[in-house]
Amino acid sequence: MKNRSIIRSEINNYYRAKVISWLASHIKDKRDVPEDFPTHLYLGAPTKDEEVLENKDAFLSFCAEWNTHLPAGHIEFIDKSYDELGTVKVPIHLVFDTPDELATWAGHLVEYHSAVRCLDLIAQEVPELIDSALNVISSLANLAWIDFERMVAVSKWFCEHRDSECLIRQIPIRGVDTRWFELHSHLLLDFLRDYLELNPYRKDLLQLGLTPPPSLVRMVVFDQDLRAKIGGMRLFATSIQEMEQLKIRPDRVVFIDNLPTAVALPDLKGTIGIITPLNHIREACAISWVGNAHCQYLGSIDLKSFAILHNLRLYLPNIESVLMDEQTLLSNQDLWTNDDLSAFDSAPVALNQSETHLYRCLIDGVYGDRVRLDLERLPLALIATALGCSDEQYLNDANLGNLALNNMLGVTSGTSIDGAAPYNSLSSVHTTVTKSQPLNEVATPGTITKAQPNGDFKPAAKAEAKDDGSKLEKQA
């Protein structure tokens, strides 16, 4: 014997299983009442007199409950006589004549009416999307009506303007902007996916034929002669597409992660700084004047910066890292902070041997727990000198900074805090990868190495590097 709570749960499940077919019948077959109505739900009345007599109180309570007012539908009764109870009106079925009555019991009447209203508008405006609408009708019906009208208008526009190559801002529908697309793009793609044959694994709006807004890249022109070719600008931003059109041919391009550091640096002959465009590294590296220049990367000493260096080196195999070495890290312990980035199990494969060693040491906590040396915390004079600045002021500031650090940490003259030779000229020997590396290879200083099965990195040959005009031959 089912009480109202039990039957309501069953009705709710029945509604969810049948509602799409009812809506399809309404919109496609133009039926006000689907063919499976009236619907009869059995209430579980006992069929044997012995069961009634064994549970008299429960039976009478069951009959009384279903004899009271109903929110919708009606009860089919039969009159049955029992020796001990007399004649009793026994409820047999709860009967619904329309989907509205059943939806009322299920608690979905408003939702059902909203779905019908939505489908009526879609059938009027874009009938070709009826099948798609039935697949996502629950989400469509939950939209505010004004947003649903916009959804229909936008969908109709995309069906009529495939491959429009428009910006979102150019879609001529009132109330539709980039914020609206941010909120509703997922539902829009689901709605249009079947009809427009969209890729089910893509979640971007570009597959609708839109053009993304231009990605701006910030640059600092450190050379006065180069600035003269672009109107005297030192700091500016331009799109990736327009970068190629710049009439400049720098000798050196330095990718810099930190804008305040880049802006604060002094002029450097023949040099342009690019604030690393993390989401458009491949496109920036493909610029002809970037690829033809001597490229360097100036980042923090942390896991993220080494990952960025890896990505840059995939497209610019000869790019050098600047001040991303163990000596710089250990010589500036007072500037360390903590790295909150999760580590990978292995180093990015485009790093050279010394970079890979430092990356592994950071992961393994050799220097401490999650050690990080932020680029912006390094003395500006140290960075400027490492980039080749010959200004006496920066050279003096850099040397004074080193002396002050050694005195503060109690290091005697002639040694650094890790016992190695201190910076004399504050310039370092940079290693270069000589060609693009596949993902299973790692570069060593001046040569190419392959990753060994046990995780060690074996150099393929000796390398030569130049420092202050002299050749140093070293076995990696």
VEXDREN-2710 file (C-alpha; in Angstrom, 1 decimal):
% VEXDREN-2710
k/r/px/py/pz
1/MET/0.0/0.0/0.0
2/LYS/1.5/3.2/-1.2
3/ASN/1.1/6.5/0.6
4/ARG/1.4/9.9/-1.1
5/SER/5.1/10.2/-0.5
6/ILE/5.9/6.9/-2.2
7/ILE/3.6/7.6/-5.2
8/ARG/5.1/11.1/-5.6
9/SER/8.6/9.6/-5.9
10/GLU/7.4/7.1/-8.5
11/ILE/5.6/9.9/-10.4
12/ASN/8.7/12.0/-10.4
13/ASN/10.7/9.2/-12.0
14/TYR/8.0/8.5/-14.5
15/TYR/7.9/12.2/-15.4
16/ARG/11.6/12.3/-16.1
17/ALA/11.5/9.2/-18.2
18/LYS/8.5/10.4/-20.3
19/VAL/8.7/14.2/-20.5
20/ILE/10.8/14.4/-23.7
21/SER/8.4/12.1/-25.6
22/TRP/5.5/14.2/-24.4
23/LEU/7.2/17.4/-25.6
24/ALA/8.2/15.8/-28.9
25/SER/4.5/14.8/-29.4
26/HIS/3.4/18.3/-28.6
27/ILE/5.8/20.0/-31.0
28/LYS/6.1/17.5/-33.8
29/ASP/2.7/15.8/-33.8
30/LYS/0.8/18.9/-32.7
31/ARG/-1.0/16.8/-30.0
32/ASP/-2.3/18.6/-26.9
33/VAL/-2.4/15.3/-25.0
34/PRO/0.1/12.6/-25.8
35/GLU/-1.3/9.2/-26.8
36/ASP/-0.2/7.5/-23.6
37/PHE/-2.8/9.5/-21.6
38/PRO/-4.8/8.9/-19.5
39/THR/-2.1/7.3/-17.3
40/HIS/-3.0/4.9/-14.5
41/LEU/-0.7/4.4/-11.5
42/TYR/-1.4/1.4/-9.3
43/LEU/-1.6/2.4/-5.6
44/GLY/-0.8/-1.0/-4.2
45/ALA/-4.2/-1.9/-2.6
46/PRO/-4.2/-5.4/-1.1
47/THR/-5.8/-8.1/-3.4
48/LYS/-6.5/-10.7/-0.7
49/ASP/-9.0/-10.4/2.2
50/GLU/-6.5/-12.1/4.5
51/GLU/-4.0/-9.3/3.9
52/VAL/-6.6/-6.7/4.8
53/LEU/-7.7/-8.4/8.0
54/GLU/-4.0/-8.8/9.1
55/ASN/-3.4/-5.1/8.6
56/LYS/-6.8/-3.5/9.3
57/ASP/-5.5/-0.2/10.8
58/ALA/-2.9/0.3/8.0
59/PHE/-5.5/-0.6/5.4
60/LEU/-8.1/1.9/6.7
61/SER/-5.5/4.6/7.0
62/PHE/-4.5/3.9/3.3
63/CYS/-8.1/4.2/2.2
64/ALA/-8.7/7.4/4.2
65/GLU/-5.6/9.1/2.8
66/TRP/-6.6/8.6/-0.8
67/ASN/-10.1/9.8/-0.1
68/THR/-8.9/13.3/0.7
69/HIS/-8.4/16.2/-1.7
70/LEU/-5.8/15.7/-4.5
71/PRO/-3.6/18.4/-6.1
72/ALA/-4.3/17.0/-9.5
73/GLY/-5.7/13.8/-11.2
74/HIS/-8.4/11.6/-9.7
75/ILE/-8.7/8.2/-8.0
76/GLU/-10.4/5.1/-9.3
77/PHE/-12.2/3.4/-6.4
78/ILE/-14.0/0.1/-6.1
79/ASP/-16.5/-0.7/-3.3
80/LYS/-15.6/-3.9/-1.5
81/SER/-17.3/-5.6/1.5
82/TYR/-15.4/-7.2/4.4
83/ASP/-17.0/-9.2/7.3
84/GLU/-15.3/-7.2/10.0
85/LEU/-15.1/-3.8/8.2
86/GLY/-18.3/-3.6/6.2
87/THR/-18.2/-1.9/2.8
88/VAL/-15.1/0.2/2.1
89/LYS/-14.2/2.4/-0.9
90/VAL/-10.8/1.0/-1.9
91/PRO/-8.4/3.2/-4.0
92/ILE/-7.0/1.3/-6.9
93/HIS/-5.4/3.8/-9.4
94/LEU/-4.3/7.4/-9.4
95/VAL/-5.3/8.6/-12.9
96/PHE/-3.9/11.5/-14.9
97/ASP/-5.6/12.7/-18.0
98/THR/-3.0/15.2/-19.1
99/PRO/0.8/15.8/-18.7
100/ASP/0.0/18.9/-16.7
101/GLU/-1.7/16.9/-14.0
102/LEU/1.2/14.4/-13.7
103/ALA/3.7/17.3/-13.8
104/THR/1.8/18.9/-10.9
105/TRP/2.3/15.9/-8.7
106/ALA/6.0/15.6/-9.8
107/GLY/6.6/19.3/-8.9
108/HIS/7.6/20.2/-12.4
109/LEU/4.5/22.0/-13.7
110/VAL/6.3/25.3/-14.2
111/GLU/9.3/23.6/-15.8
112/TYR/7.0/21.7/-18.2
113/HIS/5.1/24.9/-19.2
114/SER/8.5/26.7/-19.7
115/ALA/9.7/23.8/-21.9
116/VAL/6.5/23.9/-24.0
117/ARG/6.8/27.7/-24.4
118/CYS/10.5/27.4/-25.4
119/LEU/9.8/24.8/-28.0
120/ASP/7.0/26.8/-29.5
121/LEU/9.3/29.7/-30.1
122/ILE/12.1/27.5/-31.5
123/ALA/9.6/25.9/-33.9
124/GLN/8.6/29.3/-35.0
125/GLU/12.1/30.8/-35.4
126/VAL/14.5/27.9/-36.2
127/PRO/12.4/24.7/-36.8
128/GLU/15.5/22.9/-38.0
129/LEU/16.8/23.0/-34.4
130/ILE/13.8/21.2/-32.8
131/ASP/15.6/17.9/-32.4
132/SER/18.6/19.6/-30.9
133/ALA/16.4/21.6/-28.6
134/LEU/14.8/18.5/-27.2
135/ASN/18.2/17.2/-26.2
136/VAL/19.0/20.2/-24.1
137/ILE/15.4/21.4/-23.3
138/SER/15.9/21.2/-19.5
139/SER/18.8/23.7/-19.7
140/LEU/17.0/25.9/-22.2
141/ALA/13.9/26.1/-20.1
142/ASN/15.9/27.1/-17.0
143/LEU/17.2/30.3/-18.7
144/ALA/15.6/33.6/-18.0
145/TRP/13.2/34.3/-20.8
146/ILE/15.2/37.2/-22.1
147/ASP/18.3/35.1/-22.3
148/PHE/16.4/32.3/-24.0
149/GLU/15.2/34.7/-26.6
150/ARG/18.8/35.8/-27.1
151/MET/19.9/32.1/-27.3
152/VAL/17.4/31.5/-30.1
153/ALA/18.4/34.7/-32.0
154/VAL/22.1/33.9/-31.7
155/SER/21.5/30.3/-32.8
156/LYS/19.6/31.4/-35.8
157/TRP/22.3/33.9/-36.7
158/PHE/25.0/31.2/-36.6
159/CYS/22.9/28.9/-38.7
160/GLU/22.6/31.6/-41.3
161/HIS/26.2/32.9/-41.1
162/ARG/28.5/30.0/-40.9
163/ASP/32.2/30.9/-41.1
164/SER/31.4/34.5/-40.7
165/GLU/34.9/35.4/-39.3
166/CYS/33.2/38.0/-37.1
167/LEU/34.2/39.2/-33.7
168/ILE/31.7/38.5/-30.9
169/ARG/31.2/42.3/-30.7
170/GLN/30.1/42.3/-34.3
171/ILE/27.1/40.0/-33.8
172/PRO/24.1/42.3/-34.4
173/ILE/21.9/41.0/-31.6
174/ARG/20.8/43.3/-28.8
175/GLY/22.1/42.3/-25.3
176/VAL/24.7/39.8/-26.6
177/ASP/28.3/40.6/-25.7
178/THR/31.4/38.8/-24.6
179/ARG/30.1/38.4/-21.1
180/TRP/26.9/36.8/-22.3
181/PHE/29.0/34.3/-24.3
182/GLU/31.1/33.5/-21.3
183/LEU/27.9/32.6/-19.4
184/HIS/26.1/30.7/-22.1
185/SER/28.8/29.4/-24.5
186/HIS/28.6/25.8/-23.2
187/LEU/24.8/25.6/-23.7
188/LEU/25.1/27.3/-27.1
189/LEU/27.6/24.7/-28.3
190/ASP/25.5/21.8/-27.0
191/PHE/22.4/23.3/-28.7
192/LEU/24.2/23.8/-32.1
193/ARG/26.5/20.8/-32.1
194/ASP/24.4/18.3/-34.0
195/TYR/23.0/20.6/-36.6
196/LEU/26.3/22.3/-37.3
197/GLU/28.3/19.1/-36.9
198/LEU/30.6/20.6/-34.4
199/ASN/33.5/18.6/-32.8
200/PRO/32.2/17.1/-29.6
201/TYR/35.6/17.4/-27.9
202/ARG/36.0/21.1/-28.6
203/LYS/34.6/23.7/-26.2
204/ASP/35.7/26.9/-28.0
205/LEU/33.6/29.3/-29.9
206/LEU/36.0/29.5/-32.8
207/GLN/34.3/26.4/-34.4
208/LEU/31.3/28.6/-34.9
209/GLY/33.3/30.6/-37.4
210/LEU/34.1/33.5/-35.1
211/THR/37.4/35.3/-35.1
212/PRO/39.1/35.7/-31.7
213/PRO/40.1/39.2/-30.5
214/PRO/43.7/40.1/-31.3
215/SER/46.2/38.9/-28.6
216/LEU/48.3/41.8/-27.6
217/VAL/52.0/41.3/-26.9
218/ARG/53.9/43.9/-24.8
219/MET/57.3/44.9/-25.9
220/VAL/60.1/47.2/-24.6
221/VAL/62.5/48.6/-27.2
222/PHE/65.9/49.1/-25.5
223/ASP/67.7/50.5/-28.5
224/GLN/67.4/54.2/-29.5
225/ASP/67.9/53.5/-33.2
226/LEU/65.2/50.8/-33.2
227/ARG/62.8/53.2/-31.4
228/ALA/63.3/55.8/-34.1
229/LYS/61.8/53.3/-36.6
230/ILE/58.5/52.9/-34.6
231/GLY/57.8/56.5/-33.7
232/GLY/60.1/56.7/-30.7
233/MET/58.1/54.3/-28.5
234/ARG/59.9/52.4/-25.8
235/LEU/57.0/50.5/-24.3
236/PHE/54.0/49.4/-26.4
237/ALA/51.6/46.6/-27.1
238/THR/50.6/45.2/-30.5
239/SER/48.9/42.1/-31.9
240/ILE/50.7/39.0/-32.9
241/GLN/49.7/39.7/-36.5
242/GLU/51.0/43.2/-36.5
243/MET/54.4/42.2/-34.9
244/GLU/55.4/40.8/-38.3
245/GLN/54.8/44.2/-39.9
246/LEU/57.2/46.1/-37.6
247/LYS/60.1/47.5/-39.6
248/ILE/62.7/46.5/-37.1
249/ARG/65.5/44.0/-37.2
250/PRO/66.9/43.6/-33.6
251/ASP/70.2/41.8/-33.0
252/ARG/68.8/40.4/-29.8
253/VAL/65.3/39.5/-28.5
254/VAL/65.0/38.9/-24.7
255/PHE/61.8/37.2/-23.5
256/ILE/61.1/38.6/-20.0
257/ASP/58.5/37.3/-17.6
258/ASN/58.2/40.4/-15.5
259/LEU/56.9/43.7/-16.9
260/PRO/58.2/46.0/-14.1
261/THR/61.7/44.5/-14.5
262/ALA/61.6/45.0/-18.3
263/VAL/60.4/48.6/-18.0
264/ALA/63.1/49.4/-15.4
265/LEU/66.0/48.1/-17.4
266/PRO/68.4/50.6/-19.1
267/ASP/68.9/50.8/-22.8
268/LEU/70.7/47.8/-24.4
269/LYS/72.2/48.1/-27.9
270/GLY/70.2/46.3/-30.6
271/THR/67.9/44.7/-28.1
272/ILE/64.1/44.3/-27.8
273/GLY/62.4/42.8/-24.8
274/ILE/59.2/40.8/-25.2
275/ILE/57.0/40.2/-22.2
276/THR/56.5/36.4/-22.5
277/PRO/53.1/35.8/-24.1
278/LEU/52.3/32.6/-22.2
279/ASN/49.3/31.7/-24.3
280/HIS/50.8/32.5/-27.7
281/ILE/54.4/31.4/-27.4
282/ARG/54.4/29.5/-30.7
283/GLU/53.0/32.5/-32.7
284/ALA/55.5/34.9/-31.1
285/CYS/58.4/32.7/-31.9
286/ALA/57.2/32.4/-35.5
287/ILE/57.8/36.1/-36.1
288/SER/60.6/36.4/-38.7
289/TRP/62.6/39.1/-36.9
290/VAL/62.3/37.1/-33.7
291/GLY/63.6/33.9/-35.2
292/ASN/66.5/35.7/-36.9
293/ALA/67.7/37.4/-33.7
294/HIS/69.8/36.1/-30.9
295/CYS/67.2/35.0/-28.4
296/GLN/67.4/34.9/-24.6
297/TYR/65.0/34.1/-21.8
298/LEU/65.0/36.0/-18.5
299/GLY/62.8/34.3/-15.9
300/SER/62.6/33.4/-12.3
301/ILE/64.3/30.4/-10.9
302/ASP/61.2/28.2/-10.3
303/LEU/59.3/25.4/-11.8
304/LYS/57.0/27.5/-13.9
305/SER/59.8/29.5/-15.5
306/PHE/61.7/26.3/-16.5
307/ALA/58.4/25.0/-18.1
308/ILE/58.2/28.3/-20.1
309/LEU/61.8/28.0/-21.1
310/HIS/61.0/24.5/-22.4
311/ASN/58.1/25.8/-24.4
312/LEU/60.2/28.6/-25.9
313/ARG/63.0/26.2/-26.8
314/LEU/60.7/24.0/-28.7
315/TYR/60.3/26.8/-31.3
316/LEU/63.6/28.6/-30.7
317/PRO/66.1/25.8/-30.2
318/ASN/69.0/28.2/-29.7
319/ILE/67.4/30.4/-27.0
320/GLU/69.6/30.9/-23.9
321/SER/68.5/31.2/-20.3
322/VAL/69.9/34.2/-18.4
323/LEU/70.5/34.1/-14.6
324/MET/68.6/30.8/-14.3
325/ASP/71.5/28.9/-12.9
326/GLU/72.6/27.4/-9.5
327/GLN/75.2/30.2/-8.8
328/THR/72.5/32.9/-9.1
329/LEU/70.2/30.9/-6.9
330/LEU/72.8/30.3/-4.1
331/SER/74.2/33.8/-4.3
332/ASN/70.8/35.3/-3.4
333/GLN/69.5/33.1/-0.6
334/ASP/68.1/36.1/1.2
335/LEU/65.7/36.8/-1.7
336/TRP/64.2/33.3/-1.8
337/THR/60.4/32.7/-1.5
338/ASN/58.2/29.6/-1.7
339/ASP/57.0/28.1/-5.0
340/ASP/53.3/27.1/-4.8
341/LEU/53.4/25.3/-8.2
342/SER/52.9/21.5/-8.3
343/ALA/56.0/19.8/-9.7
344/PHE/56.1/17.3/-12.5
345/ASP/57.8/13.9/-12.0
346/SER/60.4/14.7/-14.6
347/ALA/62.1/17.8/-16.0
348/PRO/60.8/19.4/-19.2
349/VAL/62.9/17.7/-21.9
350/ALA/64.0/20.8/-23.8
351/LEU/66.2/21.9/-20.9
352/ASN/69.9/21.5/-21.1
353/GLN/71.9/19.5/-18.6
354/SER/72.6/22.3/-16.1
355/GLU/69.0/23.5/-16.3
356/THR/67.7/20.0/-15.8
357/HIS/70.0/19.5/-12.8
358/LEU/68.7/22.7/-11.2
359/TYR/65.1/21.8/-11.9
360/ARG/65.6/18.4/-10.3
361/CYS/67.2/19.9/-7.3
362/LEU/64.2/22.3/-6.9
363/ILE/61.8/19.4/-7.1
364/ASP/63.8/17.2/-4.7
365/GLY/64.1/20.0/-2.1
366/VAL/67.9/20.0/-2.2
367/TYR/68.0/23.7/-1.3
368/GLY/64.9/23.6/0.9
369/ASP/61.2/23.1/0.6
370/ARG/59.7/24.7/-2.5
371/VAL/62.5/27.2/-3.0
372/ARG/61.9/30.0/-5.5
373/LEU/63.9/33.0/-6.6
374/ASP/61.6/35.6/-8.2
375/LEU/63.0/37.6/-11.1
376/GLU/61.6/40.8/-9.6
377/ARG/63.5/40.3/-6.4
378/LEU/66.9/40.1/-8.1
379/PRO/68.9/43.4/-8.0
380/LEU/68.2/45.4/-11.2
381/ALA/72.0/46.0/-11.6
382/LEU/72.7/42.3/-11.6
383/ILE/70.1/41.7/-14.4
384/ALA/71.3/44.7/-16.4
385/THR/74.9/43.6/-16.2
386/ALA/74.0/40.0/-17.1
387/LEU/72.3/41.3/-20.2
388/GLY/75.5/43.2/-21.3
389/CYS/74.8/46.7/-20.0
390/SER/78.1/48.6/-19.9
391/ASP/76.9/51.6/-17.9
392/GLU/79.4/52.3/-15.1
393/GLN/76.6/53.0/-12.7
394/TYR/75.1/49.6/-13.1
395/LEU/78.5/47.9/-12.9
396/ASN/79.3/49.7/-9.7
397/ASP/75.8/49.0/-8.2
398/ALA/76.2/45.3/-9.0
399/ASN/79.6/45.0/-7.4
400/LEU/78.5/47.0/-4.3
401/GLY/75.4/44.7/-4.1
402/ASN/77.6/41.6/-4.1
403/LEU/79.9/43.0/-1.5
404/ALA/77.0/44.0/0.8
405/LEU/75.5/40.6/0.5
406/ASN/78.8/38.9/1.3
407/ASN/79.2/41.1/4.4
408/MET/75.7/40.5/5.5
409/LEU/76.1/36.7/5.3
410/GLY/79.6/36.7/6.7
411/VAL/81.3/35.5/3.5
412/THR/85.0/36.4/3.1
413/SER/86.2/38.2/0.1
414/GLY/86.9/36.1/-2.9
415/THR/84.2/33.5/-2.3
416/SER/80.4/33.3/-2.8
417/ILE/78.0/32.0/-0.2
418/ASP/78.2/28.6/-1.6
419/GLY/82.0/28.5/-1.6
420/ALA/82.3/29.0/-5.4
421/ALA/84.0/32.0/-7.0
422/PRO/81.9/35.1/-6.8
423/TYR/80.6/37.0/-9.8
424/ASN/83.5/39.1/-11.2
425/SER/82.0/40.4/-14.4
426/LEU/78.4/39.4/-13.5
427/SER/78.2/37.8/-16.9
428/SER/77.7/34.1/-17.3
429/VAL/78.5/31.5/-19.9
430/HIS/75.2/30.7/-21.7
431/THR/74.6/27.3/-23.2
432/THR/72.9/26.8/-26.5
433/VAL/70.8/24.0/-27.9
434/THR/71.8/23.7/-31.5
435/LYS/68.6/22.2/-32.9
436/SER/65.0/21.6/-32.1
437/GLN/64.6/18.7/-29.6
438/PRO/62.0/16.0/-29.8
439/LEU/60.3/15.2/-26.6
440/ASN/62.6/12.3/-25.6
441/GLU/65.8/14.2/-25.9
442/VAL/67.6/16.7/-23.7
443/ALA/70.3/19.1/-24.7
444/THR/73.6/19.4/-22.8
445/PRO/75.8/22.5/-22.9
446/GLY/76.7/23.1/-26.6
447/THR/75.5/19.6/-27.8
448/ILE/72.6/17.3/-27.9
449/THR/72.0/14.5/-25.5
450/LYS/69.4/11.8/-25.1
451/ALA/67.5/10.8/-22.0
452/GLN/68.7/7.4/-20.7
453/PRO/66.3/4.8/-19.5
454/ASN/67.4/5.3/-15.8
455/GLY/66.7/9.0/-16.0
456/ASP/70.3/10.1/-16.2
457/PHE/71.5/12.4/-19.0
458/LYS/74.6/11.4/-20.9
459/PRO/76.5/13.9/-22.9
460/ALA/77.1/13.0/-26.5
461/ALA/80.3/15.0/-27.0
462/LYS/82.5/17.7/-25.5
463/ALA/81.3/21.2/-25.7
464/GLU/83.0/24.6/-26.2
465/ALA/81.8/27.9/-24.8
466/LYS/83.2/31.3/-24.9
467/ASP/83.7/33.5/-21.8
468/ASP/85.6/36.9/-22.0
469/GLY/87.0/35.9/-25.3
470/SER/88.7/32.7/-24.1
471/LYS/87.7/29.1/-25.0
472/LEU/86.7/26.8/-22.2
473/GLU/86.6/23.1/-23.0
474/LYS/84.6/21.1/-20.6
475/GLN/83.2/17.6/-20.3
476/ALA/79.5/17.8/-19.4
END
